[in-house]
Amino acid sequence: MTVYVIVQLKIIDLKGFTEYREMVSPQIAMTGGRGVARGAEVEKLEGDS
């Protein structure tokens, strides 16, 4: 089953986030997960929010 997770983060503790990312990335990879896109600018196509 393919699952896409879309996340928008505001990182306020870069050191803590870096440590978290280093711990979680191998766990995601173990299940075949991978990043598809990172750091892209968001373009609102429609709606008010």
MIDOZA-531016 format. One record per atom (N, C-alpha, C, O, CB): atom name; x, y, z; chain. Coordinates in Angstrom, 2 decimals. Glycine has a CB too. Layout:
// residues N
<rec><name>CA</name><east>X</east><north>Y</north><up>Z</up><chain>A</chain></rec>
...
END
This chain:
// residues 49
<rec><name>N</name><east>0.85</east><north>-1.17</north><up>0.00</up><chain>A</chain></rec>
<rec><name>CA</name><east>0.00</east><north>0.00</north><up>0.00</up><chain>A</chain></rec>
<rec><name>C</name><east>0.90</east><north>1.24</north><up>0.00</up><chain>A</chain></rec>
<rec><name>O</name><east>1.82</east><north>1.34</north><up>0.80</up><chain>A</chain></rec>
<rec><name>CB</name><east>-0.97</east><north>0.00</north><up>1.22</up><chain>A</chain></rec>
<rec><name>N</name><east>0.62</east><north>2.15</north><up>-0.88</up><chain>A</chain></rec>
<rec><name>CA</name><east>1.36</east><north>3.40</north><up>-0.94</up><chain>A</chain></rec>
<rec><name>C</name><east>0.68</east><north>4.44</north><up>-0.07</up><chain>A</chain></rec>
<rec><name>O</name><east>-0.53</east><north>4.61</north><up>-0.11</up><chain>A</chain></rec>
<rec><name>CB</name><east>1.48</east><north>3.91</north><up>-2.39</up><chain>A</chain></rec>
<rec><name>N</name><east>1.49</east><north>5.13</north><up>0.73</up><chain>A</chain></rec>
<rec><name>CA</name><east>0.97</east><north>6.18</north><up>1.61</up><chain>A</chain></rec>
<rec><name>C</name><east>1.85</east><north>7.41</north><up>1.42</up><chain>A</chain></rec>
<rec><name>O</name><east>3.08</east><north>7.31</north><up>1.42</up><chain>A</chain></rec>
<rec><name>CB</name><east>0.94</east><north>5.72</north><up>3.11</up><chain>A</chain></rec>
<rec><name>N</name><east>1.23</east><north>8.55</north><up>1.26</up><chain>A</chain></rec>
<rec><name>CA</name><east>1.95</east><north>9.82</north><up>1.18</up><chain>A</chain></rec>
<rec><name>C</name><east>1.62</east><north>10.63</north><up>2.42</up><chain>A</chain></rec>
<rec><name>O</name><east>0.45</east><north>10.81</north><up>2.76</up><chain>A</chain></rec>
<rec><name>CB</name><east>1.58</east><north>10.60</north><up>-0.12</up><chain>A</chain></rec>
<rec><name>N</name><east>2.64</east><north>11.12</north><up>3.10</up><chain>A</chain></rec>
<rec><name>CA</name><east>2.46</east><north>11.96</north><up>4.28</up><chain>A</chain></rec>
<rec><name>C</name><east>2.98</east><north>13.35</north><up>3.92</up><chain>A</chain></rec>
<rec><name>O</name><east>4.14</east><north>13.51</north><up>3.53</up><chain>A</chain></rec>
<rec><name>CB</name><east>3.20</east><north>11.37</north><up>5.54</up><chain>A</chain></rec>
<rec><name>N</name><east>2.12</east><north>14.34</north><up>4.07</up><chain>A</chain></rec>
<rec><name>CA</name><east>2.49</east><north>15.72</north><up>3.76</up><chain>A</chain></rec>
<rec><name>C</name><east>2.60</east><north>16.47</north><up>5.06</up><chain>A</chain></rec>
<rec><name>O</name><east>1.67</east><north>16.50</north><up>5.86</up><chain>A</chain></rec>
<rec><name>CB</name><east>1.45</east><north>16.40</north><up>2.80</up><chain>A</chain></rec>
<rec><name>N</name><east>3.76</east><north>17.09</north><up>5.27</up><chain>A</chain></rec>
<rec><name>CA</name><east>4.03</east><north>17.76</north><up>6.54</up><chain>A</chain></rec>
<rec><name>C</name><east>4.60</east><north>19.14</north><up>6.26</up><chain>A</chain></rec>
<rec><name>O</name><east>5.47</east><north>19.30</north><up>5.41</up><chain>A</chain></rec>
<rec><name>CB</name><east>5.00</east><north>16.93</north><up>7.42</up><chain>A</chain></rec>
<rec><name>N</name><east>4.10</east><north>20.12</north><up>6.98</up><chain>A</chain></rec>
<rec><name>CA</name><east>4.68</east><north>21.46</north><up>6.94</up><chain>A</chain></rec>
<rec><name>C</name><east>5.10</east><north>21.78</north><up>8.37</up><chain>A</chain></rec>
<rec><name>O</name><east>4.26</east><north>21.83</north><up>9.27</up><chain>A</chain></rec>
<rec><name>CB</name><east>3.66</east><north>22.54</north><up>6.37</up><chain>A</chain></rec>
<rec><name>N</name><east>6.38</east><north>22.00</north><up>8.58</up><chain>A</chain></rec>
<rec><name>CA</name><east>6.92</east><north>22.20</north><up>9.92</up><chain>A</chain></rec>
<rec><name>C</name><east>7.51</east><north>23.59</north><up>10.08</up><chain>A</chain></rec>
<rec><name>O</name><east>8.04</east><north>24.18</north><up>9.14</up><chain>A</chain></rec>
<rec><name>CB</name><east>7.97</east><north>21.16</north><up>10.22</up><chain>A</chain></rec>
<rec><name>N</name><east>7.42</east><north>24.10</north><up>11.28</up><chain>A</chain></rec>
<rec><name>CA</name><east>8.18</east><north>25.28</north><up>11.69</up><chain>A</chain></rec>
<rec><name>C</name><east>9.11</east><north>24.80</north><up>12.79</up><chain>A</chain></rec>
<rec><name>O</name><east>8.69</east><north>24.57</north><up>13.92</up><chain>A</chain></rec>
<rec><name>CB</name><east>7.23</east><north>26.48</north><up>12.18</up><chain>A</chain></rec>
<rec><name>N</name><east>10.37</east><north>24.64</north><up>12.45</up><chain>A</chain></rec>
<rec><name>CA</name><east>11.35</east><north>24.08</north><up>13.38</up><chain>A</chain></rec>
<rec><name>C</name><east>11.89</east><north>25.20</north><up>14.26</up><chain>A</chain></rec>
<rec><name>O</name><east>12.47</east><north>26.17</north><up>13.77</up><chain>A</chain></rec>
<rec><name>CB</name><east>12.51</east><north>23.37</north><up>12.62</up><chain>A</chain></rec>
<rec><name>N</name><east>11.68</east><north>25.05</north><up>15.57</up><chain>A</chain></rec>
<rec><name>CA</name><east>12.16</east><north>26.07</north><up>16.50</up><chain>A</chain></rec>
<rec><name>C</name><east>13.36</east><north>25.58</north><up>17.32</up><chain>A</chain></rec>
<rec><name>O</name><east>14.02</east><north>26.37</north><up>18.00</up><chain>A</chain></rec>
<rec><name>CB</name><east>11.03</east><north>26.49</north><up>17.44</up><chain>A</chain></rec>
<rec><name>N</name><east>13.63</east><north>24.29</north><up>17.27</up><chain>A</chain></rec>
<rec><name>CA</name><east>14.79</east><north>23.71</north><up>17.97</up><chain>A</chain></rec>
<rec><name>C</name><east>15.56</east><north>22.88</north><up>16.95</up><chain>A</chain></rec>
<rec><name>O</name><east>15.35</east><north>21.67</north><up>16.83</up><chain>A</chain></rec>
<rec><name>CB</name><east>14.34</east><north>22.83</north><up>19.21</up><chain>A</chain></rec>
<rec><name>N</name><east>16.45</east><north>23.52</north><up>16.22</up><chain>A</chain></rec>
<rec><name>CA</name><east>17.17</east><north>22.85</north><up>15.14</up><chain>A</chain></rec>
<rec><name>C</name><east>18.00</east><north>21.68</north><up>15.65</up><chain>A</chain></rec>
<rec><name>O</name><east>18.04</east><north>20.62</north><up>15.02</up><chain>A</chain></rec>
<rec><name>CB</name><east>18.07</east><north>23.84</north><up>14.41</up><chain>A</chain></rec>
<rec><name>N</name><east>18.66</east><north>21.85</north><up>16.78</up><chain>A</chain></rec>
<rec><name>CA</name><east>19.48</east><north>20.76</north><up>17.33</up><chain>A</chain></rec>
<rec><name>C</name><east>18.61</east><north>19.55</north><up>17.67</up><chain>A</chain></rec>
<rec><name>O</name><east>18.95</east><north>18.42</north><up>17.33</up><chain>A</chain></rec>
<rec><name>CB</name><east>20.24</east><north>21.24</north><up>18.58</up><chain>A</chain></rec>
<rec><name>N</name><east>17.48</east><north>19.79</north><up>18.33</up><chain>A</chain></rec>
<rec><name>CA</name><east>16.58</east><north>18.70</north><up>18.69</up><chain>A</chain></rec>
<rec><name>C</name><east>15.99</east><north>18.03</north><up>17.46</up><chain>A</chain></rec>
<rec><name>O</name><east>15.85</east><north>16.81</north><up>17.42</up><chain>A</chain></rec>
<rec><name>CB</name><east>15.47</east><north>19.21</north><up>19.57</up><chain>A</chain></rec>
<rec><name>N</name><east>15.63</east><north>18.82</north><up>16.46</up><chain>A</chain></rec>
<rec><name>CA</name><east>15.07</east><north>18.25</north><up>15.25</up><chain>A</chain></rec>
<rec><name>C</name><east>16.11</east><north>17.42</north><up>14.50</up><chain>A</chain></rec>
<rec><name>O</name><east>15.78</east><north>16.36</north><up>13.96</up><chain>A</chain></rec>
<rec><name>CB</name><east>14.54</east><north>19.36</north><up>14.35</up><chain>A</chain></rec>
<rec><name>N</name><east>17.33</east><north>17.90</north><up>14.46</up><chain>A</chain></rec>
<rec><name>CA</name><east>18.41</east><north>17.15</north><up>13.80</up><chain>A</chain></rec>
<rec><name>C</name><east>18.61</east><north>15.80</north><up>14.47</up><chain>A</chain></rec>
<rec><name>O</name><east>18.76</east><north>14.78</north><up>13.79</up><chain>A</chain></rec>
<rec><name>CB</name><east>19.72</east><north>17.96</north><up>13.82</up><chain>A</chain></rec>
<rec><name>N</name><east>18.60</east><north>15.78</north><up>15.80</up><chain>A</chain></rec>
<rec><name>CA</name><east>18.74</east><north>14.52</north><up>16.54</up><chain>A</chain></rec>
<rec><name>C</name><east>17.56</east><north>13.60</north><up>16.24</up><chain>A</chain></rec>
<rec><name>O</name><east>17.75</east><north>12.40</north><up>16.02</up><chain>A</chain></rec>
<rec><name>CB</name><east>18.84</east><north>14.79</north><up>18.06</up><chain>A</chain></rec>
<rec><name>N</name><east>16.36</east><north>14.14</north><up>16.23</up><chain>A</chain></rec>
<rec><name>CA</name><east>15.16</east><north>13.36</north><up>15.92</up><chain>A</chain></rec>
<rec><name>C</name><east>15.24</east><north>12.77</north><up>14.52</up><chain>A</chain></rec>
<rec><name>O</name><east>14.99</east><north>11.58</north><up>14.33</up><chain>A</chain></rec>
<rec><name>CB</name><east>13.90</east><north>14.24</north><up>16.06</up><chain>A</chain></rec>
<rec><name>N</name><east>15.60</east><north>13.60</north><up>13.56</up><chain>A</chain></rec>
<rec><name>CA</name><east>15.69</east><north>13.15</north><up>12.16</up><chain>A</chain></rec>
<rec><name>C</name><east>16.71</east><north>12.02</north><up>12.02</up><chain>A</chain></rec>
<rec><name>O</name><east>16.47</east><north>11.06</north><up>11.29</up><chain>A</chain></rec>
<rec><name>CB</name><east>16.06</east><north>14.32</north><up>11.24</up><chain>A</chain></rec>
<rec><name>N</name><east>17.84</east><north>12.13</north><up>12.72</up><chain>A</chain></rec>
<rec><name>CA</name><east>18.87</east><north>11.09</north><up>12.64</up><chain>A</chain></rec>
<rec><name>C</name><east>18.38</east><north>9.76</north><up>13.22</up><chain>A</chain></rec>
<rec><name>O</name><east>18.78</east><north>8.70</north><up>12.75</up><chain>A</chain></rec>
<rec><name>CB</name><east>20.14</east><north>11.54</north><up>13.37</up><chain>A</chain></rec>
<rec><name>N</name><east>17.51</east><north>9.83</north><up>14.24</up><chain>A</chain></rec>
<rec><name>CA</name><east>16.98</east><north>8.60</north><up>14.84</up><chain>A</chain></rec>
<rec><name>C</name><east>15.85</east><north>8.00</north><up>14.00</up><chain>A</chain></rec>
<rec><name>O</name><east>15.75</east><north>6.78</north><up>13.89</up><chain>A</chain></rec>
<rec><name>CB</name><east>16.47</east><north>8.89</north><up>16.25</up><chain>A</chain></rec>
<rec><name>N</name><east>15.03</east><north>8.84</north><up>13.40</up><chain>A</chain></rec>
<rec><name>CA</name><east>13.84</east><north>8.37</north><up>12.70</up><chain>A</chain></rec>
<rec><name>C</name><east>14.13</east><north>7.92</north><up>11.27</up><chain>A</chain></rec>
<rec><name>O</name><east>13.52</east><north>6.97</north><up>10.78</up><chain>A</chain></rec>
<rec><name>CB</name><east>12.80</east><north>9.46</north><up>12.69</up><chain>A</chain></rec>
<rec><name>N</name><east>15.05</east><north>8.58</north><up>10.60</up><chain>A</chain></rec>
<rec><name>CA</name><east>15.32</east><north>8.26</north><up>9.19</up><chain>A</chain></rec>
<rec><name>C</name><east>15.61</east><north>6.78</north><up>8.95</up><chain>A</chain></rec>
<rec><name>O</name><east>15.06</east><north>6.21</north><up>8.01</up><chain>A</chain></rec>
<rec><name>CB</name><east>16.48</east><north>9.07</north><up>8.69</up><chain>A</chain></rec>
<rec><name>N</name><east>16.45</east><north>6.13</north><up>9.76</up><chain>A</chain></rec>
<rec><name>CA</name><east>16.69</east><north>4.69</north><up>9.54</up><chain>A</chain></rec>
<rec><name>C</name><east>15.43</east><north>3.85</north><up>9.75</up><chain>A</chain></rec>
<rec><name>O</name><east>15.23</east><north>2.84</north><up>9.06</up><chain>A</chain></rec>
<rec><name>CB</name><east>17.79</east><north>4.19</north><up>10.48</up><chain>A</chain></rec>
<rec><name>N</name><east>14.58</east><north>4.25</north><up>10.69</up><chain>A</chain></rec>
<rec><name>CA</name><east>13.33</east><north>3.52</north><up>10.93</up><chain>A</chain></rec>
<rec><name>C</name><east>12.41</east><north>3.62</north><up>9.72</up><chain>A</chain></rec>
<rec><name>O</name><east>11.78</east><north>2.63</north><up>9.33</up><chain>A</chain></rec>
<rec><name>CB</name><east>12.62</east><north>4.06</north><up>12.19</up><chain>A</chain></rec>
<rec><name>N</name><east>12.33</east><north>4.78</north><up>9.13</up><chain>A</chain></rec>
<rec><name>CA</name><east>11.51</east><north>4.96</north><up>7.94</up><chain>A</chain></rec>
<rec><name>C</name><east>12.06</east><north>4.13</north><up>6.78</up><chain>A</chain></rec>
<rec><name>O</name><east>11.31</east><north>3.47</north><up>6.07</up><chain>A</chain></rec>
<rec><name>CB</name><east>11.44</east><north>6.46</north><up>7.54</up><chain>A</chain></rec>
<rec><name>N</name><east>13.38</east><north>4.16</north><up>6.61</up><chain>A</chain></rec>
<rec><name>CA</name><east>14.02</east><north>3.40</north><up>5.53</up><chain>A</chain></rec>
<rec><name>C</name><east>13.82</east><north>1.90</north><up>5.69</up><chain>A</chain></rec>
<rec><name>O</name><east>13.70</east><north>1.19</north><up>4.70</up><chain>A</chain></rec>
<rec><name>CB</name><east>15.51</east><north>3.72</north><up>5.48</up><chain>A</chain></rec>
<rec><name>N</name><east>13.78</east><north>1.41</north><up>6.93</up><chain>A</chain></rec>
<rec><name>CA</name><east>13.59</east><north>-0.02</north><up>7.17</up><chain>A</chain></rec>
<rec><name>C</name><east>12.26</east><north>-0.52</north><up>6.61</up><chain>A</chain></rec>
<rec><name>O</name><east>12.13</east><north>-1.70</north><up>6.26</up><chain>A</chain></rec>
<rec><name>CB</name><east>13.66</east><north>-0.32</north><up>8.67</up><chain>A</chain></rec>
<rec><name>N</name><east>11.28</east><north>0.35</north><up>6.53</up><chain>A</chain></rec>
<rec><name>CA</name><east>9.96</east><north>-0.05</north><up>6.02</up><chain>A</chain></rec>
<rec><name>C</name><east>9.78</east><north>0.32</north><up>4.55</up><chain>A</chain></rec>
<rec><name>O</name><east>8.69</east><north>0.21</north><up>4.00</up><chain>A</chain></rec>
<rec><name>CB</name><east>8.85</east><north>0.59</north><up>6.86</up><chain>A</chain></rec>
<rec><name>N</name><east>10.87</east><north>0.76</north><up>3.92</up><chain>A</chain></rec>
<rec><name>CA</name><east>10.81</east><north>1.12</north><up>2.51</up><chain>A</chain></rec>
<rec><name>C</name><east>10.42</east><north>2.57</north><up>2.27</up><chain>A</chain></rec>
<rec><name>O</name><east>10.22</east><north>2.99</north><up>1.13</up><chain>A</chain></rec>
<rec><name>CB</name><east>9.85</east><north>0.23</north><up>1.80</up><chain>A</chain></rec>
<rec><name>N</name><east>10.30</east><north>3.35</north><up>3.35</up><chain>A</chain></rec>
<rec><name>CA</name><east>9.92</east><north>4.76</north><up>3.21</up><chain>A</chain></rec>
<rec><name>C</name><east>11.06</east><north>5.60</north><up>2.68</up><chain>A</chain></rec>
<rec><name>O</name><east>12.24</east><north>5.26</north><up>2.84</up><chain>A</chain></rec>
<rec><name>CB</name><east>9.45</east><north>5.31</north><up>4.55</up><chain>A</chain></rec>
<rec><name>N</name><east>10.71</east><north>6.71</north><up>2.05</up><chain>A</chain></rec>
<rec><name>CA</name><east>11.72</east><north>7.62</north><up>1.53</up><chain>A</chain></rec>
<rec><name>C</name><east>11.10</east><north>8.99</north><up>1.35</up><chain>A</chain></rec>
<rec><name>O</name><east>9.88</east><north>9.12</north><up>1.24</up><chain>A</chain></rec>
<rec><name>CB</name><east>12.32</east><north>7.10</north><up>0.20</up><chain>A</chain></rec>
<rec><name>N</name><east>11.93</east><north>10.00</north><up>1.31</up><chain>A</chain></rec>
<rec><name>CA</name><east>11.47</east><north>11.35</north><up>1.03</up><chain>A</chain></rec>
<rec><name>C</name><east>11.24</east><north>11.52</north><up>-0.45</up><chain>A</chain></rec>
<rec><name>O</name><east>12.09</east><north>11.14</north><up>-1.26</up><chain>A</chain></rec>
<rec><name>CB</name><east>12.47</east><north>12.39</north><up>1.55</up><chain>A</chain></rec>
<rec><name>N</name><east>10.11</east><north>12.10</north><up>-0.83</up><chain>A</chain></rec>
<rec><name>CA</name><east>9.82</east><north>12.33</north><up>-2.23</up><chain>A</chain></rec>
<rec><name>C</name><east>10.18</east><north>13.76</north><up>-2.61</up><chain>A</chain></rec>
<rec><name>O</name><east>10.75</east><north>13.99</north><up>-3.68</up><chain>A</chain></rec>
<rec><name>CB</name><east>8.33</east><north>12.05</north><up>-2.53</up><chain>A</chain></rec>
<rec><name>N</name><east>9.86</east><north>14.69</north><up>-1.76</up><chain>A</chain></rec>
<rec><name>CA</name><east>10.17</east><north>16.11</north><up>-2.01</up><chain>A</chain></rec>
<rec><name>C</name><east>10.43</east><north>16.79</north><up>-0.68</up><chain>A</chain></rec>
<rec><name>O</name><east>9.75</east><north>16.52</north><up>0.31</up><chain>A</chain></rec>
<rec><name>CB</name><east>9.00</east><north>16.83</north><up>-2.80</up><chain>A</chain></rec>
<rec><name>N</name><east>11.41</east><north>17.67</north><up>-0.66</up><chain>A</chain></rec>
<rec><name>CA</name><east>11.72</east><north>18.42</north><up>0.56</up><chain>A</chain></rec>
<rec><name>C</name><east>12.07</east><north>19.84</north><up>0.20</up><chain>A</chain></rec>
<rec><name>O</name><east>12.70</east><north>20.10</north><up>-0.83</up><chain>A</chain></rec>
<rec><name>CB</name><east>12.87</east><north>17.76</north><up>1.34</up><chain>A</chain></rec>
<rec><name>N</name><east>11.67</east><north>20.76</north><up>1.05</up><chain>A</chain></rec>
<rec><name>CA</name><east>12.10</east><north>22.13</north><up>0.92</up><chain>A</chain></rec>
<rec><name>C</name><east>11.52</east><north>22.91</north><up>-0.23</up><chain>A</chain></rec>
<rec><name>O</name><east>12.03</east><north>23.97</north><up>-0.58</up><chain>A</chain></rec>
<rec><name>CB</name><east>13.53</east><north>22.16</north><up>0.80</up><chain>A</chain></rec>
<rec><name>N</name><east>10.47</east><north>22.41</north><up>-0.82</up><chain>A</chain></rec>
<rec><name>CA</name><east>9.87</east><north>23.10</north><up>-1.96</up><chain>A</chain></rec>
<rec><name>C</name><east>9.02</east><north>24.28</north><up>-1.49</up><chain>A</chain></rec>
<rec><name>O</name><east>8.45</east><north>24.25</north><up>-0.41</up><chain>A</chain></rec>
<rec><name>CB</name><east>9.02</east><north>22.13</north><up>-2.80</up><chain>A</chain></rec>
<rec><name>N</name><east>8.96</east><north>25.30</north><up>-2.31</up><chain>A</chain></rec>
<rec><name>CA</name><east>8.06</east><north>26.41</north><up>-2.04</up><chain>A</chain></rec>
<rec><name>C</name><east>6.62</east><north>25.93</north><up>-2.25</up><chain>A</chain></rec>
<rec><name>O</name><east>6.33</east><north>25.19</north><up>-3.19</up><chain>A</chain></rec>
<rec><name>CB</name><east>8.39</east><north>27.64</north><up>-2.94</up><chain>A</chain></rec>
<rec><name>N</name><east>5.74</east><north>26.38</north><up>-1.38</up><chain>A</chain></rec>
<rec><name>CA</name><east>4.34</east><north>26.00</north><up>-1.47</up><chain>A</chain></rec>
<rec><name>C</name><east>3.60</east><north>27.03</north><up>-2.31</up><chain>A</chain></rec>
<rec><name>O</name><east>3.74</east><north>28.23</north><up>-2.10</up><chain>A</chain></rec>
<rec><name>CB</name><east>3.71</east><north>25.86</north><up>-0.06</up><chain>A</chain></rec>
<rec><name>N</name><east>2.80</east><north>26.55</north><up>-3.25</up><chain>A</chain></rec>
<rec><name>CA</name><east>1.98</east><north>27.44</north><up>-4.08</up><chain>A</chain></rec>
<rec><name>C</name><east>0.52</east><north>27.09</north><up>-3.85</up><chain>A</chain></rec>
<rec><name>O</name><east>0.08</east><north>26.00</north><up>-4.20</up><chain>A</chain></rec>
<rec><name>CB</name><east>2.36</east><north>27.32</north><up>-5.58</up><chain>A</chain></rec>
<rec><name>N</name><east>-0.24</east><north>28.03</north><up>-3.28</up><chain>A</chain></rec>
<rec><name>CA</name><east>-1.67</east><north>27.82</north><up>-3.05</up><chain>A</chain></rec>
<rec><name>C</name><east>-2.39</east><north>27.93</north><up>-4.38</up><chain>A</chain></rec>
<rec><name>O</name><east>-2.27</east><north>28.93</north><up>-5.08</up><chain>A</chain></rec>
<rec><name>CB</name><east>-2.23</east><north>28.84</north><up>-2.01</up><chain>A</chain></rec>
<rec><name>N</name><east>-3.14</east><north>26.88</north><up>-4.72</up><chain>A</chain></rec>
<rec><name>CA</name><east>-3.81</east><north>26.87</north><up>-6.01</up><chain>A</chain></rec>
<rec><name>C</name><east>-5.25</east><north>27.37</north><up>-5.91</up><chain>A</chain></rec>
<rec><name>O</name><east>-5.77</east><north>27.95</north><up>-6.86</up><chain>A</chain></rec>
<rec><name>CB</name><east>-3.79</east><north>25.48</north><up>-6.58</up><chain>A</chain></rec>
<rec><name>N</name><east>-5.91</east><north>27.13</north><up>-4.76</up><chain>A</chain></rec>
<rec><name>CA</name><east>-7.26</east><north>27.62</north><up>-4.58</up><chain>A</chain></rec>
<rec><name>C</name><east>-7.61</east><north>27.60</north><up>-3.10</up><chain>A</chain></rec>
<rec><name>O</name><east>-6.89</east><north>27.01</north><up>-2.30</up><chain>A</chain></rec>
<rec><name>CB</name><east>-8.26</east><north>26.76</north><up>-5.40</up><chain>A</chain></rec>
<rec><name>N</name><east>-8.71</east><north>28.24</north><up>-2.74</up><chain>A</chain></rec>
<rec><name>CA</name><east>-9.15</east><north>28.27</north><up>-1.36</up><chain>A</chain></rec>
<rec><name>C</name><east>-8.66</east><north>29.50</north><up>-0.62</up><chain>A</chain></rec>
<rec><name>O</name><east>-7.89</east><north>30.30</north><up>-1.15</up><chain>A</chain></rec>
<rec><name>CB</name><east>-8.69</east><north>27.05</north><up>-0.64</up><chain>A</chain></rec>
<rec><name>N</name><east>-9.14</east><north>29.65</north><up>0.62</up><chain>A</chain></rec>
<rec><name>CA</name><east>-8.84</east><north>30.84</north><up>1.41</up><chain>A</chain></rec>
<rec><name>C</name><east>-7.73</east><north>30.65</north><up>2.43</up><chain>A</chain></rec>
<rec><name>O</name><east>-7.21</east><north>31.65</north><up>2.94</up><chain>A</chain></rec>
<rec><name>CB</name><east>-10.06</east><north>31.28</north><up>2.11</up><chain>A</chain></rec>
<rec><name>N</name><east>-7.36</east><north>29.43</north><up>2.75</up><chain>A</chain></rec>
<rec><name>CA</name><east>-6.38</east><north>29.24</north><up>3.82</up><chain>A</chain></rec>
<rec><name>C</name><east>-5.00</east><north>28.97</north><up>3.32</up><chain>A</chain></rec>
<rec><name>O</name><east>-4.08</east><north>28.79</north><up>4.12</up><chain>A</chain></rec>
<rec><name>CB</name><east>-6.79</east><north>28.15</north><up>4.70</up><chain>A</chain></rec>
END
